[in-house]
Amino acid sequence: MKNTAIFQTILGPVVISEQDEAVTEVFFAKGKQYSGNKQTTPLLKEAEKQLLEYLSGIRKTFDLKLAVKGTEFQKLVWESLHSIPYGETHSYKQVAEMIGRPEASRAVGMANSKNPILILTPCHRILGSDGKLVGYAGGLELKKKLLELEKSHVTCHV
């Protein structure tokens, strides 16, 4: 059974869904429909806790089981995003190179746009080849805020 919870964050309302003890969706609720049994489970509470820790700058990585539905290529792209360090960004081309498909920048962009688990799978860390903000399911303003949040909490080691 799919369970879904909605909660408030500094970025607005966020929806998290889980099924079979794995997070299946994270998205910004503003203007979107969502389905599932509206019941908060221990996993959804933990996901909320970790997301709020991330948004407050305490958490840099997530420790949650994720289960995504997509093509093998999409899953490969989404998995590669987890290797991009907190506070850093990559281009679509860099991600294409990371997965061994250097000519697949556009396909990487399409896969990135279908990411069902925003923030936890950090598609917001992907920029255009010119370093500009491009495409984000939550909107470019939210993407900019997420990147600024991460940059403000990165500790420098000199």
Rosetta blueprint (number, residue, H / E / L):
1 M L
2 K E
3 N E
4 T E
5 A E
6 I E
7 F E
8 Q E
9 T E
10 I L
11 L L
12 G E
13 P E
14 V E
15 V E
16 I E
17 S E
18 E E
19 Q E
20 D L
21 E L
22 A E
23 V E
24 T E
25 E E
26 V E
27 F E
28 F E
29 A L
30 K L
31 G L
32 K L
33 Q L
34 Y L
35 S L
36 G L
37 N E
38 K L
39 Q L
40 T L
41 T L
42 P H
43 L H
44 L H
45 K H
46 E H
47 A H
48 E H
49 K H
50 Q H
51 L H
52 L H
53 E H
54 Y H
55 L H
56 S L
57 G L
58 I L
59 R L
60 K L
61 T L
62 F L
63 D L
64 L L
65 K L
66 L E
67 A L
68 V L
69 K L
70 G L
71 T L
72 E H
73 F H
74 Q H
75 K H
76 L H
77 V H
78 W H
79 E H
80 S H
81 L H
82 H L
83 S L
84 I L
85 P L
86 Y L
87 G L
88 E L
89 T L
90 H E
91 S E
92 Y H
93 K H
94 Q H
95 V H
96 A H
97 E H
98 M H
99 I L
100 G L
101 R L
102 P L
103 E L
104 A L
105 S H
106 R H
107 A H
108 V H
109 G H
110 M H
111 A H
112 N H
113 S H
114 K L
115 N L
116 P L
117 I E
118 L L
119 I L
120 L L
121 T L
122 P L
123 C H
124 H H
125 R H
126 I E
127 L E
128 G L
129 S L
130 D L
131 G L
132 K L
133 L L
134 V L
135 G L
136 Y L
137 A L
138 G L
139 G L
140 L H
141 E H
142 L H
143 K H
144 K H
145 K H
146 L H
147 L H
148 E H
149 L H
150 E H
151 K H
152 S H
153 H H
154 V L
155 T L
156 C L
157 H L
158 V L
